[in-house]
Amino acid sequence: MTLYFDPVAILGNDRDAFRGRWEDRLWLNVPGPFYGGETDTCWTGRLSAPGHVLYGDEYLSEYVYRQPRTPADTALLVEAADNDPLLG
């Protein structure tokens, strides 16, 4: 039985979708390997990963409120990051 799922281990070439900088992350992100950094407010994150991404209206940014627990969850976050024009 695996006690911990490491979503970063399955990313492979999908790592290119994540270009956010740690110092730009929004404080609303939950701890974990995925976070919203400097994003726009075009609302693409919720369309791709509604169970993982929310919008911080007062911060005009998107953030990760739930880290992925499965490869399918990870794929949704990859899609959300890939659809963000700022790749934050």
Secondary structure as UniProt FT lines:
FT   HELIX           7..10
FT   HELIX           12..17
FT   HELIX           22..24
FT   TURN            27..28
FT   HELIX           44..48
FT   TURN            50..52
FT   STRAND          53..56
FT   HELIX           57..59
FT   STRAND          61..64
FT   HELIX           71..83
FT   TURN            85..86
//
